[in-house]
């Protein structure tokens, strides 16, 4: 068993454009999109930009703002188009791009807050099917500070977590024996674990896969990387912001990383609630 003090998150999925379908739409309507066709003609992959081109396509579709074949290209550049959608609050277009994150080394306290962001899909570790006998615990940032102020109370917290794990193991064994009339071993273990998990604290480490569209990601970052947010989820939200800055920088337009008075990081948004 270990005690954890920092969340982990990795991007594991993002949009890939089906370029044939996009070109078919443009050709049937007599439109041209030079910025896209130049990339195709040059055999240049859109790569990390697939998501933002998908969003621009959605935005242009609202106003049919492509030039007709033979017309001079008009309107904003690709980068300016995405920034403009954010600046004017046309967030519906951002919902067409989804990103998937694997998140671990986080507490169930954190995921109880995370799943309140309803425009998302979640797949979380099941305590009914996965044995928690060797579970880890996430140390809340305030408890981390307490270690330097009141070591005895900090140790009481550690002992409490350890005792809960030991009691979980005892309950699982006892309940499994109680259900020995059930023929399926899987069913016995599930019934035992779903009852025994009741003694595990909110600090219990969990793992979750999260898929969100860009609009929901911005909202998550703005709320949870805010100075008023719980420190554990703030650390996670800042890490998600940094991943998006690296992999899809245009979508983070107007959101800035800031240093807070407690020496942690947060964000400020110039265009909240897009």
Backbone as CSV, one residue per row, in Angstrom:
resi,resn,N_x,N_y,N_z,CA_x,CA_y,CA_z,C_x,C_y,C_z
1,UNK,0.846,-1.203,0.000,0.000,0.000,0.000,0.870,1.236,0.000
2,UNK,0.445,2.256,-0.721,1.226,3.486,-0.784,0.321,4.690,-0.564
3,UNK,0.960,5.813,-0.251,0.253,7.078,-0.099,0.714,7.999,-1.223
4,UNK,-0.242,8.633,-1.877,-0.006,9.384,-3.115,-0.286,10.851,-2.864
5,UNK,0.509,11.723,-3.465,0.286,13.152,-3.230,0.203,13.989,-4.502
6,UNK,0.085,13.341,-5.681,0.034,14.130,-6.917,-0.764,13.378,-7.980
7,UNK,-1.761,14.020,-8.611,-2.560,13.330,-9.632,-1.772,13.114,-10.924
8,UNK,-2.167,12.086,-11.666,-1.597,11.819,-12.975,-2.697,11.878,-14.019
9,UNK,-2.364,12.411,-15.191,-3.321,12.459,-16.295,-2.562,12.424,-17.606
10,UNK,-3.088,11.654,-18.555,-2.509,11.575,-19.889,-3.623,11.650,-20.923
11,UNK,-3.341,12.335,-22.030,-4.276,12.354,-23.148,-4.146,11.033,-23.901
12,UNK,-5.264,10.320,-24.108,-5.204,9.029,-24.789,-6.053,8.979,-26.062
13,UNK,-6.786,10.042,-26.357,-7.591,10.044,-27.576,-7.960,11.444,-28.001
14,UNK,-8.075,11.655,-29.326,-8.462,12.954,-29.883,-9.031,12.741,-31.275
15,UNK,-9.694,13.759,-31.876,-10.376,13.569,-33.157,-9.418,13.333,-34.322
16,UNK,-9.895,12.533,-35.274,-9.234,12.366,-36.567,-10.277,12.645,-37.639
17,UNK,-9.989,13.554,-38.541,-10.934,13.931,-39.588,-11.006,12.855,-40.662
18,UNK,-12.234,12.574,-41.114,-12.440,11.771,-42.321,-12.490,12.748,-43.489
19,UNK,-11.321,12.965,-44.082,-11.183,14.044,-45.064,-12.045,13.828,-46.296
20,UNK,-12.289,12.554,-46.705,-13.100,12.290,-47.894,-14.520,12.800,-47.711
21,UNK,-15.067,12.610,-46.508,-16.417,13.094,-46.255,-16.496,14.605,-46.270
22,UNK,-15.470,15.255,-45.721,-15.450,16.710,-45.702,-15.370,17.280,-47.121
23,UNK,-14.501,16.696,-47.946,-14.352,17.158,-49.333,-15.626,16.901,-50.123
24,UNK,-16.277,15.760,-49.868,-17.525,15.451,-50.574,-18.583,16.513,-50.300
25,UNK,-18.680,16.968,-49.059,-19.641,18.018,-48.705,-19.325,19.305,-49.469
26,UNK,-18.045,19.709,-49.438,-17.650,20.956,-50.097,-17.923,20.894,-51.594
27,UNK,-17.589,19.772,-52.226,-17.765,19.656,-53.679,-19.240,19.674,-54.063
28,UNK,-20.072,18.979,-53.266,-21.502,18.936,-53.599,-22.149,20.314,-53.493
29,UNK,-21.593,21.175,-52.634,-22.158,22.507,-52.463,-21.409,23.575,-53.250
30,UNK,-20.426,23.149,-54.023,-19.702,24.099,-54.858,-18.776,25.021,-54.105
31,UNK,-18.305,24.590,-52.939,-17.409,25.415,-52.132,-15.958,24.972,-52.299
32,UNK,-15.060,25.903,-51.962,-13.640,25.609,-51.883,-13.147,25.979,-50.482
33,UNK,-12.142,25.243,-50.017,-11.521,25.555,-48.729,-10.018,25.417,-48.927
34,UNK,-9.399,26.457,-49.481,-7.982,26.366,-49.862,-7.059,25.933,-48.737
35,UNK,-7.331,26.376,-47.521,-6.445,26.030,-46.401,-6.384,24.518,-46.178
36,UNK,-7.504,23.834,-46.430,-7.537,22.373,-46.299,-6.942,21.702,-47.530
37,UNK,-7.362,22.130,-48.710,-6.914,21.460,-49.930,-5.416,21.624,-50.159
38,UNK,-4.840,22.735,-49.721,-3.399,22.894,-49.838,-2.658,21.852,-49.017
39,UNK,-3.172,21.555,-47.837,-2.548,20.524,-47.008,-2.671,19.151,-47.653
40,UNK,-3.859,18.882,-48.224,-4.065,17.583,-48.859,-3.160,17.446,-50.080
41,UNK,-3.118,18.486,-50.913,-2.284,18.444,-52.117,-0.813,18.258,-51.786
42,UNK,-0.399,18.819,-50.643,1.004,18.708,-50.241,1.267,17.438,-49.442
43,UNK,0.209,16.612,-49.298,0.318,15.360,-48.530,0.785,15.631,-47.107
44,UNK,0.286,16.733,-46.533,0.632,17.091,-45.164,-0.519,16.674,-44.254
45,UNK,-0.236,15.851,-43.269,-1.262,15.440,-42.332,-1.679,16.614,-41.464
46,UNK,-2.960,16.678,-41.149,-3.430,17.722,-40.240,-2.909,17.469,-38.827
47,UNK,-2.659,16.193,-38.507,-2.043,15.835,-37.228,-2.808,16.362,-36.034
48,UNK,-2.075,17.046,-35.146,-2.683,17.546,-33.914,-3.773,18.572,-34.188
49,UNK,-3.832,19.097,-35.425,-4.795,20.149,-35.723,-6.143,19.600,-36.179
50,UNK,-6.301,18.288,-36.312,-7.570,17.742,-36.791,-8.753,18.332,-36.040
51,UNK,-8.652,18.419,-34.733,-9.775,18.879,-33.915,-10.167,20.314,-34.238
52,UNK,-9.177,21.187,-34.422,-9.505,22.586,-34.691,-10.054,22.777,-36.103
53,UNK,-9.596,21.971,-37.072,-10.174,22.050,-38.420,-11.611,21.559,-38.406
54,UNK,-11.887,20.548,-37.608,-13.251,20.060,-37.467,-14.161,21.148,-36.904
55,UNK,-13.663,21.875,-35.903,-14.437,22.966,-35.310,-14.628,24.104,-36.310
56,UNK,-13.580,24.423,-37.091,-13.746,25.482,-38.095,-14.779,25.075,-39.140
57,UNK,-14.752,23.817,-39.545,-15.748,23.340,-40.509,-17.161,23.570,-39.961
58,UNK,-17.363,23.220,-38.677,-18.679,23.408,-38.057,-19.065,24.883,-38.020
59,UNK,-18.082,25.750,-37.687,-18.360,27.177,-37.635,-18.699,27.752,-38.995
60,UNK,-17.942,27.369,-40.009,-18.220,27.860,-41.362,-19.558,27.335,-41.874
61,UNK,-19.936,26.119,-41.455,-21.209,25.566,-41.899,-22.384,26.418,-41.430
62,UNK,-22.245,27.037,-40.251,-23.337,27.867,-39.731,-23.662,29.020,-40.673
63,UNK,-22.644,29.549,-41.324,-22.823,30.737,-42.167,-22.479,30.471,-43.629
64,UNK,-22.174,29.202,-43.960,-21.764,28.846,-45.323,-20.721,29.841,-45.833
65,UNK,-19.660,29.990,-45.036,-18.700,31.067,-45.297,-17.499,30.639,-46.129
66,UNK,-17.604,29.484,-46.805,-16.544,29.127,-47.750,-16.740,29.908,-49.049
67,UNK,-15.664,30.209,-49.755,-15.832,30.842,-51.079,-16.369,29.826,-52.083
68,UNK,-17.188,30.290,-53.007,-17.634,29.430,-54.094,-16.445,29.139,-55.004
69,UNK,-16.531,28.057,-55.741,-15.439,27.698,-56.631,-15.166,28.841,-57.597
70,UNK,-13.898,29.209,-57.670,-13.493,30.291,-58.548,-13.427,31.641,-57.865
71,UNK,-14.036,31.775,-56.676,-13.983,33.027,-55.935,-12.665,33.160,-55.179
72,UNK,-12.317,34.394,-54.870,-11.131,34.646,-54.059,-11.426,34.245,-52.616
73,UNK,-10.537,33.488,-51.981,-10.753,33.122,-50.580,-10.991,34.349,-49.718
74,UNK,-11.901,34.221,-48.769,-12.238,35.353,-47.916,-12.376,34.885,-46.489
75,UNK,-12.477,35.836,-45.594,-12.694,35.504,-44.192,-11.405,35.360,-43.425
76,UNK,-11.527,34.860,-42.203,-10.397,34.765,-41.279,-9.503,33.565,-41.584
77,UNK,-8.275,33.673,-41.106,-7.381,32.525,-41.168,-7.887,31.437,-40.221
78,UNK,-7.333,30.242,-40.358,-7.757,29.128,-39.498,-7.609,29.492,-38.022
79,UNK,-6.453,29.997,-37.650,-6.200,30.332,-36.244,-7.151,31.410,-35.760
80,UNK,-7.333,32.453,-36.569,-8.224,33.546,-36.161,-9.682,33.093,-36.091
81,UNK,-10.029,32.121,-36.946,-11.406,31.626,-36.930,-11.723,30.969,-35.586
82,UNK,-10.824,30.120,-35.096,-11.044,29.447,-33.813,-11.081,30.466,-32.673
83,UNK,-10.147,31.406,-32.694,-10.122,32.428,-31.652,-11.400,33.259,-31.657
84,UNK,-11.903,33.568,-32.851,-13.130,34.370,-32.957,-14.320,33.617,-32.368
85,UNK,-14.427,32.315,-32.630,-15.521,31.526,-32.062,-15.523,31.615,-30.544
86,UNK,-14.329,31.568,-29.955,-14.206,31.653,-28.491,-14.551,33.053,-28.010
87,UNK,-14.040,34.070,-28.708,-14.231,35.460,-28.272,-15.699,35.888,-28.322
88,UNK,-16.458,35.369,-29.308,-17.868,35.756,-29.418,-18.785,34.791,-28.668
89,UNK,-18.190,33.777,-28.035,-18.984,32.851,-27.247,-19.756,31.819,-28.038
90,UNK,-19.306,31.513,-29.270,-19.991,30.515,-30.090,-19.480,29.121,-29.698
91,UNK,-19.759,28.755,-28.451,-19.198,27.532,-27.893,-19.762,26.257,-28.475
92,UNK,-20.942,26.310,-29.101,-21.530,25.087,-29.658,-20.591,24.447,-30.675
93,UNK,-19.861,25.258,-31.403,-18.933,24.706,-32.402,-17.805,23.919,-31.739
94,UNK,-17.401,24.329,-30.542,-16.321,23.642,-29.841,-16.735,22.246,-29.387
95,UNK,-18.045,22.000,-29.331,-18.519,20.710,-28.842,-18.287,19.573,-29.830
96,UNK,-17.878,19.898,-31.054,-17.660,18.853,-32.059,-16.311,18.154,-31.898
97,UNK,-15.444,18.679,-31.051,-14.126,18.077,-30.842,-14.053,17.488,-29.442
98,UNK,-13.784,16.205,-29.359,-13.707,15.502,-28.075,-12.285,15.021,-27.793
99,UNK,-11.907,15.087,-26.535,-10.607,14.591,-26.098,-10.828,13.607,-24.946
100,UNK,-10.014,12.563,-24.914,-10.146,11.523,-23.895,-8.889,11.471,-23.036
101,UNK,-9.098,11.469,-21.722,-7.991,11.479,-20.762,-8.064,10.242,-19.871
102,UNK,-6.901,9.662,-19.584,-6.781,8.656,-18.528,-6.265,9.372,-17.286
103,UNK,-6.985,9.225,-16.184,-6.661,9.939,-14.939,-6.504,8.909,-13.820
104,UNK,-5.428,9.008,-13.069,-5.219,8.112,-11.933,-4.447,8.836,-10.835
105,UNK,-4.185,8.131,-9.736,-3.581,8.771,-8.558,-4.449,9.919,-8.049
106,UNK,-5.764,9.730,-8.142,-6.702,10.725,-7.625,-7.642,10.038,-6.639
107,UNK,-8.210,10.820,-5.739,-9.089,10.272,-4.715,-10.530,10.197,-5.215
108,UNK,-11.325,9.401,-4.512,-12.741,9.360,-4.839,-13.435,10.666,-4.458
109,UNK,-12.844,11.432,-3.556,-13.353,12.794,-3.302,-13.276,13.617,-4.576
110,UNK,-12.140,13.514,-5.275,-11.966,14.277,-6.507,-12.961,13.828,-7.568
111,UNK,-13.091,12.504,-7.766,-13.986,12.054,-8.839,-15.447,12.349,-8.525
112,UNK,-15.813,12.438,-7.231,-17.182,12.842,-6.883,-17.457,14.259,-7.396
113,UNK,-16.434,15.119,-7.392,-16.586,16.464,-7.950,-16.513,16.444,-9.472
114,UNK,-15.596,15.632,-9.987,-15.377,15.598,-11.437,-16.630,15.191,-12.200
115,UNK,-17.339,14.182,-11.705,-18.495,13.665,-12.447,-19.693,14.608,-12.409
116,UNK,-19.584,15.696,-11.667,-20.647,16.707,-11.727,-20.630,17.453,-13.054
117,UNK,-19.521,17.366,-13.779,-19.444,17.963,-15.115,-20.130,16.993,-16.074
118,UNK,-21.406,17.243,-16.333,-22.247,16.238,-16.956,-22.026,16.061,-18.451
119,UNK,-21.512,17.059,-19.148,-21.283,16.897,-20.583,-19.972,16.154,-20.795
120,UNK,-19.977,14.889,-20.407,-18.771,14.067,-20.480,-19.173,12.604,-20.362
121,UNK,-18.246,11.732,-20.721,-18.423,10.295,-20.526,-17.352,9.806,-19.567
122,UNK,-17.756,8.959,-18.621,-16.840,8.495,-17.577,-16.824,6.970,-17.509
123,UNK,-15.640,6.409,-17.351,-15.472,4.980,-17.095,-14.512,4.857,-15.918
124,UNK,-15.071,4.550,-14.735,-14.283,4.572,-13.506,-14.059,3.163,-12.973
125,UNK,-12.926,2.969,-12.331,-12.600,1.705,-11.668,-13.763,1.281,-10.784
126,UNK,-14.151,0.002,-10.904,-15.263,-0.524,-10.121,-14.756,-1.168,-8.840
127,UNK,-15.235,-0.685,-7.710,-14.877,-1.294,-6.433,-15.651,-2.578,-6.180
128,UNK,-16.669,-2.852,-6.987,-17.400,-4.113,-6.854,-16.628,-5.263,-7.491
129,UNK,-15.926,-4.979,-8.578,-15.239,-6.036,-9.321,-13.740,-6.077,-9.062
130,UNK,-13.152,-4.948,-8.646,-11.701,-4.877,-8.437,-11.400,-4.951,-6.944
131,UNK,-10.517,-5.860,-6.569,-10.141,-6.032,-5.172,-9.393,-4.800,-4.653
132,UNK,-9.783,-4.317,-3.482,-9.163,-3.130,-2.885,-8.255,-3.462,-1.705
133,UNK,-7.847,-4.717,-1.582,-7.032,-5.128,-0.436,-5.685,-4.412,-0.388
134,UNK,-5.138,-4.057,-1.558,-3.846,-3.367,-1.581,-3.989,-1.932,-2.095
135,UNK,-5.152,-1.348,-1.832,-5.457,-0.014,-2.347,-4.491,1.035,-1.798
136,UNK,-4.270,2.077,-2.594,-3.486,3.229,-2.143,-4.433,4.341,-1.705
137,UNK,-3.861,5.325,-1.014,-4.653,6.463,-0.542,-3.996,7.758,-0.995
138,UNK,-4.836,8.716,-1.363,-4.364,10.031,-1.810,-4.360,10.981,-0.616
139,UNK,-3.218,11.570,-0.353,-3.102,12.487,0.785,-3.625,13.862,0.366
140,UNK,-4.696,14.357,0.968,-5.165,15.704,0.633,-4.061,16.728,0.883
141,UNK,-3.962,17.748,0.041,-2.902,18.746,0.225,-2.841,19.339,1.627
142,UNK,-3.994,19.576,2.251,-3.990,20.128,3.613,-3.384,19.141,4.604
143,UNK,-3.636,17.846,4.401,-3.052,16.828,5.276,-1.539,16.751,5.055
144,UNK,-1.106,16.981,3.810,0.333,17.040,3.535,0.985,18.154,4.344
145,UNK,0.328,19.306,4.410,0.854,20.438,5.189,0.839,20.118,6.683
146,UNK,-0.203,19.406,7.098,-0.338,19.075,8.526,0.845,18.236,9.021
147,UNK,1.418,17.464,8.136,2.560,16.624,8.517,3.697,17.458,9.092
148,UNK,3.850,18.684,8.612,4.928,19.564,9.089,4.526,20.388,10.305
149,UNK,3.244,20.323,10.655,2.731,21.138,11.762,2.359,20.294,12.968
150,UNK,1.718,19.163,12.696,1.214,18.292,13.769,1.400,16.847,13.324
151,UNK,2.590,16.322,13.496,2.935,14.998,12.998,2.081,13.911,13.642
152,UNK,1.675,14.089,14.897,0.870,13.075,15.579,-0.503,12.922,14.938
153,UNK,-1.136,14.062,14.636,-2.458,14.004,14.004,-2.340,13.473,12.580
154,UNK,-1.281,13.867,11.903,-1.031,13.324,10.557,-0.912,11.798,10.620
155,UNK,-0.182,11.292,11.598,-0.002,9.851,11.724,-1.317,9.164,12.066
156,UNK,-2.180,9.846,12.818,-3.509,9.294,13.096,-4.287,9.098,11.795
157,UNK,-4.142,10.066,10.892,-4.824,9.963,9.591,-4.292,8.761,8.803
158,UNK,-2.974,8.611,8.784,-2.361,7.476,8.093,-2.846,6.165,8.703
159,UNK,-2.860,6.093,10.034,-3.298,4.874,10.727,-4.758,4.555,10.396
160,UNK,-5.576,5.591,10.323,-6.992,5.390,10.008,-7.137,4.754,8.621
161,UNK,-6.379,5.254,7.655,-6.437,4.687,6.300,-6.004,3.221,6.314
162,UNK,-4.923,2.944,7.009,-4.418,1.574,7.075,-5.413,0.635,7.747
163,UNK,-6.038,1.115,8.825,-7.033,0.290,9.521,-8.233,0.015,8.620
164,UNK,-8.634,1.017,7.824,-9.775,0.814,6.924,-9.461,-0.256,5.879
165,UNK,-8.220,-0.278,5.418,-7.820,-1.306,4.439,-7.834,-2.689,5.082
166,UNK,-7.319,-2.793,6.305,-7.306,-4.083,6.998,-8.734,-4.572,7.268
167,UNK,-9.614,-3.641,7.682,-11.002,-4.018,7.935,-11.684,-4.446,6.643
168,UNK,-11.371,-3.766,5.549,-11.910,-4.150,4.237,-11.551,-5.603,3.924
169,UNK,-10.270,-5.956,4.148,-9.828,-7.319,3.856,-10.562,-8.335,4.731
170,UNK,-10.730,-8.027,6.025,-11.441,-8.932,6.943,-12.902,-9.094,6.518
171,UNK,-13.533,-7.980,6.191,-14.931,-8.031,5.768,-15.096,-8.838,4.487
172,UNK,-14.180,-8.642,3.559,-14.266,-9.374,2.291,-14.187,-10.879,2.537
173,UNK,-13.252,-11.286,3.381,-13.116,-12.712,3.695,-14.362,-13.244,4.389
174,UNK,-14.843,-12.516,5.387,-15.995,-12.972,6.155,-17.261,-13.029,5.294
175,UNK,-17.465,-12.002,4.474,-18.652,-11.960,3.615,-18.589,-13.045,2.537
176,UNK,-17.405,-13.299,2.010,-17.264,-14.355,1.005,-17.645,-15.710,1.598
177,UNK,-17.246,-15.927,2.851,-17.618,-17.172,3.532,-19.121,-17.238,3.743
178,UNK,-19.709,-16.113,4.124,-21.155,-16.056,4.347,-21.931,-16.389,3.070
179,UNK,-21.365,-16.036,1.929,-22.038,-16.268,0.650,-21.549,-17.547,-0.026
180,UNK,-21.018,-18.498,0.767,-20.450,-19.693,0.143,-21.489,-20.597,-0.511
181,UNK,-22.768,-20.291,-0.309,-23.814,-21.063,-0.979,-24.040,-20.589,-2.417
182,UNK,-23.399,-19.474,-2.782,-23.510,-18.971,-4.151,-22.471,-19.695,-5.010
183,UNK,-22.927,-20.336,-6.071,-22.035,-21.154,-6.883,-20.970,-20.376,-7.631
184,UNK,-21.280,-19.175,-8.094,-20.345,-18.382,-8.893,-19.353,-17.649,-8.001
185,UNK,-18.056,-17.927,-8.190,-17.025,-17.231,-7.424,-17.034,-15.747,-7.703
186,UNK,-17.272,-15.375,-8.959,-17.319,-13.957,-9.322,-18.448,-13.259,-8.587
187,UNK,-19.612,-13.910,-8.523,-20.763,-13.304,-7.851,-20.510,-13.175,-6.355
188,UNK,-19.866,-14.186,-5.745,-19.540,-14.117,-4.321,-18.619,-12.942,-4.032
189,UNK,-17.570,-12.821,-4.858,-16.600,-11.735,-4.645,-17.256,-10.368,-4.835
190,UNK,-18.108,-10.266,-5.823,-18.781,-8.983,-6.087,-19.655,-8.579,-4.898
191,UNK,-20.443,-9.505,-4.387,-21.337,-9.199,-3.263,-20.535,-8.849,-2.021
192,UNK,-19.397,-9.532,-1.816,-18.557,-9.233,-0.651,-17.915,-7.859,-0.785
193,UNK,-17.347,-7.560,-1.957,-16.634,-6.297,-2.148,-17.576,-5.096,-2.120
194,UNK,-18.791,-5.267,-2.658,-19.697,-4.112,-2.699,-20.137,-3.697,-1.301
195,UNK,-20.105,-4.642,-0.345,-20.421,-4.307,1.042,-19.177,-3.841,1.787
196,UNK,-18.060,-4.514,1.572,-16.830,-4.193,2.308,-16.284,-2.811,1.943
197,UNK,-16.536,-2.352,0.724,-16.007,-1.043,0.304,-16.555,0.106,1.139
198,UNK,-17.618,-0.155,1.887,-18.239,0.903,2.684,-17.296,1.471,3.742
199,UNK,-16.247,0.735,4.110,-15.340,1.221,5.152,-14.172,2.019,4.583
200,UNK,-14.023,2.038,3.280,-12.894,2.760,2.682,-13.201,4.258,2.629
201,UNK,-12.230,5.106,2.949,-12.474,6.555,2.980,-12.484,7.183,1.594
202,UNK,-12.910,8.440,1.544,-12.902,9.175,0.279,-11.493,9.362,-0.269
203,UNK,-10.493,9.172,0.571,-9.105,9.313,0.133,-8.635,8.135,-0.705
204,UNK,-9.453,7.094,-0.826,-9.067,5.915,-1.596,-8.745,6.294,-3.031
205,UNK,-7.607,5.809,-3.516,-7.184,6.123,-4.894,-8.087,5.433,-5.897
206,UNK,-8.382,6.125,-7.004,-9.189,5.548,-8.068,-8.616,5.947,-9.421
207,UNK,-9.150,5.316,-10.456,-8.705,5.581,-11.829,-9.956,5.795,-12.677
208,UNK,-9.872,6.730,-13.613,-11.055,7.057,-14.406,-10.637,7.516,-15.803
209,UNK,-11.405,7.109,-16.806,-11.225,7.587,-18.177,-12.342,8.585,-18.456
210,UNK,-11.968,9.753,-18.970,-12.919,10.851,-19.164,-12.840,11.352,-20.602
211,UNK,-13.990,11.436,-21.254,-14.071,12.048,-22.579,-14.943,13.289,-22.481
212,UNK,-14.409,14.413,-22.934,-15.124,15.686,-22.896,-14.935,16.427,-24.212
213,UNK,-15.953,17.192,-24.584,-15.750,18.080,-25.721,-15.011,19.331,-25.256
214,UNK,-14.527,20.097,-26.205,-13.664,21.233,-25.886,-14.384,22.275,-25.033
215,UNK,-15.654,22.485,-25.305,-16.402,23.458,-24.501,-16.447,23.021,-23.041
216,UNK,-16.696,21.720,-22.810,-16.749,21.192,-21.449,-15.373,21.211,-20.790
217,UNK,-14.324,20.988,-21.589,-12.964,21.037,-21.043,-12.635,22.446,-20.567
218,UNK,-12.979,23.445,-21.368,-12.741,24.830,-20.949,-13.495,25.127,-19.654
219,UNK,-14.748,24.666,-19.571,-15.549,24.917,-18.376,-14.924,24.228,-17.161
220,UNK,-14.472,22.978,-17.346,-13.809,22.253,-16.263,-12.587,23.022,-15.774
221,UNK,-11.759,23.477,-16.693,-10.533,24.188,-16.329,-10.865,25.493,-15.620
222,UNK,-11.850,26.239,-16.156,-12.199,27.528,-15.555,-12.719,27.372,-14.129
223,UNK,-13.498,26.317,-13.882,-14.053,26.109,-12.541,-13.061,25.463,-11.586
224,UNK,-12.376,24.426,-12.061,-11.574,23.600,-11.162,-10.122,24.045,-11.047
225,UNK,-9.645,24.873,-11.976,-8.305,25.462,-11.809,-8.425,26.873,-11.244
226,UNK,-9.614,27.207,-10.795,-9.872,28.489,-10.155,-9.257,28.500,-8.750
227,UNK,-8.759,29.639,-8.294,-8.175,29.701,-6.947,-9.101,29.215,-5.832
228,UNK,-10.428,29.277,-6.052,-11.377,28.871,-5.013,-11.620,27.364,-4.983
229,UNK,-11.104,26.639,-5.981,-11.369,25.204,-6.075,-10.544,24.421,-5.060
230,UNK,-11.004,23.206,-4.759,-10.234,22.296,-3.911,-8.853,22.083,-4.538
231,UNK,-7.820,22.029,-3.710,-6.451,22.010,-4.227,-6.167,20.754,-5.053
232,UNK,-6.687,19.588,-4.636,-6.392,18.366,-5.391,-6.942,18.434,-6.808
233,UNK,-8.197,18.833,-6.952,-8.772,18.895,-8.295,-8.197,20.073,-9.080
234,UNK,-7.747,21.111,-8.360,-7.095,22.228,-9.050,-5.801,21.764,-9.716
235,UNK,-5.042,20.926,-8.994,-3.811,20.389,-9.585,-4.115,19.590,-10.844
236,UNK,-5.181,18.796,-10.803,-5.570,18.019,-11.977,-5.983,18.926,-13.122
237,UNK,-6.812,19.928,-12.836,-7.299,20.828,-13.877,-6.149,21.601,-14.528
238,UNK,-5.167,21.998,-13.734,-3.994,22.687,-14.289,-3.228,21.751,-15.220
239,UNK,-3.116,20.478,-14.845,-2.419,19.519,-15.702,-3.173,19.297,-17.007
240,UNK,-4.502,19.247,-16.937,-5.300,19.115,-18.155,-5.114,20.345,-19.035
241,UNK,-5.099,21.529,-18.424,-4.855,22.761,-19.180,-3.510,22.692,-19.906
242,UNK,-2.471,22.231,-19.221,-1.142,22.167,-19.832,-1.099,21.164,-20.985
243,UNK,-1.825,20.052,-20.839,-1.910,19.086,-21.938,-2.592,19.716,-23.147
244,UNK,-3.700,20.417,-22.904,-4.411,21.062,-24.017,-3.575,22.165,-24.640
245,UNK,-2.815,22.890,-23.830,-1.915,23.910,-24.368,-0.899,23.286,-25.307
246,UNK,-0.454,22.079,-24.978,0.548,21.397,-25.798,-0.064,20.754,-27.034
247,UNK,-1.231,20.125,-26.892,-1.808,19.337,-27.967,-2.848,20.069,-28.806
248,UNK,-3.475,21.093,-28.255,-4.546,21.806,-28.970,-4.599,23.242,-28.472
249,UNK,-3.521,23.958,-28.678,-3.327,25.278,-28.065,-4.430,26.272,-28.423
250,UNK,-4.945,26.215,-29.654,-5.958,27.188,-30.064,-7.190,27.146,-29.162
251,UNK,-7.531,25.965,-28.691,-8.739,25.834,-27.879,-8.589,26.457,-26.497
252,UNK,-7.374,26.740,-26.089,-7.139,27.370,-24.791,-6.979,28.880,-24.920
253,UNK,-7.357,29.421,-26.065,-7.268,30.869,-26.297,-7.985,31.635,-25.194
254,UNK,-7.277,32.589,-24.593,-7.868,33.442,-23.571,-7.766,32.893,-22.159
255,UNK,-7.204,31.698,-21.994,-6.997,31.148,-20.657,-5.508,31.216,-20.338
256,UNK,-5.178,31.796,-19.197,-3.773,32.000,-18.838,-3.450,31.326,-17.515
257,UNK,-2.276,30.729,-17.433,-1.785,30.131,-16.201,-1.278,31.230,-15.280
258,UNK,-1.637,31.149,-14.000,-1.203,32.167,-13.041,-0.616,31.495,-11.802
259,UNK,0.237,32.218,-11.116,0.796,31.759,-9.846,-0.055,32.321,-8.721
260,UNK,-0.461,31.461,-7.798,-1.331,31.889,-6.709,-0.534,32.209,-5.455
261,UNK,-1.188,32.838,-4.505,-0.505,33.296,-3.302,0.035,32.155,-2.454
262,UNK,-0.588,30.935,-2.593,-0.099,29.789,-1.823,0.992,29.030,-2.560
263,UNK,1.512,29.638,-3.630,2.606,29.093,-4.427,2.175,27.921,-5.311
264,UNK,0.862,27.726,-5.462,0.359,26.742,-6.424,-0.048,27.483,-7.695
265,UNK,-0.523,26.719,-8.693,-0.915,27.314,-9.971,-2.428,27.255,-10.153
266,UNK,-2.939,28.224,-10.893,-4.343,28.266,-11.260,-4.462,28.904,-12.628
267,UNK,-5.677,29.265,-13.024,-5.868,29.917,-14.318,-6.800,31.117,-14.176
268,UNK,-6.691,31.989,-15.157,-7.645,33.084,-15.353,-8.151,33.002,-16.787
269,UNK,-9.435,33.268,-16.983,-10.011,33.191,-18.323,-10.572,34.539,-18.747
270,UNK,-10.173,34.964,-19.942,-10.680,36.222,-20.484,-12.061,36.026,-21.137
271,UNK,-12.406,34.790,-21.458,-13.672,34.502,-22.129,-14.379,33.347,-21.421
272,UNK,-14.809,33.562,-20.163,-15.438,32.473,-19.416,-16.798,32.079,-19.996
273,UNK,-17.173,30.836,-19.741,-18.487,30.314,-20.129,-18.757,30.451,-21.622
274,UNK,-17.781,30.088,-22.426,-17.965,30.142,-23.882,-19.090,29.202,-24.287
